[in-house]
Every structure is written in C-alpha cells, then in structure tokens.
Amino acid sequence: MSAWDDFIVRHKVEDVVPGIVTSVTDGFATVDLGGVEGRISAQDVAWSHGPCFPFVGSHIHSAIISFDHEAERVGITGDIGRSWAVWKDAESRFPPGSRHRAVVRVRLTYGVFAAVAPGIEGLILEKEVRKLPALCGLPRFPVEHEPVEVDVVVESINPRKMQLSLVLPPDAEVLPPRLTPPPVE
C-alpha cells in the first residue's frame, strides 16, 4: 500500500495530524505528513505569518480540510487554534452581499487578507485593492505597525473550507482603527 493510500484510509477531514514544514512561500506552505504532502493555503499562511509562523523544519499539528486525490495532496489548516466552531455559523453572519468592517492582516502581491471577525478572514483580490490607493501603499504586515480597517462586502463564503472572498464597496475607504474591537456575535 502506498503512503497516500495508507493516509486516506487512516484519516478524514477535520482530523488533526502532525507534520514537518518543508517550505513556505507567499502562496502556500508545504508540510510533510509522513510521506504525504500537506499544503497550508495562502489564507492560513497569511493569517499565521509573522513571528509565530512555523519556519522550515518546524514540527506542527494541522487539521485536515480537504483531500486532492488526483495530486495525492492534503489541504490542511496552519493553525489548529483556528476553530471550526467559529466558522459554524459564519454563513448566516456573513452572507454574500453583506457589508462589514474588516481589519487588514497582511498585504501580498495578489491581494489583502482582512478579518471580519476573530478567526474569520477573507481575501480581497489585487484587482479590488487597486480601486483604493490607500490600500496599495500598505506595508506587508500593517497589523504589526498600526491597524488598518476597511469596509468590505462579502462576495462568497465557503465555511467548510474556511474561505471568504471579499470585495470593496463603491464608497470604500481606509478607516482609522476602532478603540475597542467589534463585539463577537
């Protein structure tokens, strides 16, 4: 039995598995899960990036979020502290078309990741970011400098994959940070 066949027999989505980080890029991080490749998405890399993000050679524990049988690769979350429970009611709290204030977490070449609530962050694609010049000039990790907030509209949400696509409304502007964080609903 191959390593892949053995892995998929023993594991299911939401299982937490140990692994060793083998590479980190802007697009994803690769983790060796014992002979099977795990990939942490750009969203999780961005959310977890910074001084606490595991470096190459780190031993980590990740939750399985998907299986790519064709590529024999596993989609994993980079932070098992990122709770499935947070996303359980996310679709009702953040339906497509709804408007929210989001905290910008990281600026990458392909867009900006912004949190609409603790543990729930989404991607604003670069084509959207260019509509608002104040976002274009942000440092890579604005949250480490001075928090930046922006109004966003939910374009789509996939709670199962913990993915949120955001767009800027026509009247979007970069906002000063709130003195107190928004309440968790």
Order of alpha helices (4+ residues) and beta strands (2+ residues): alpha-beta-beta-beta-alpha-beta-beta-alpha-alpha-beta-beta-beta-alpha-alpha-alpha-beta-beta-beta
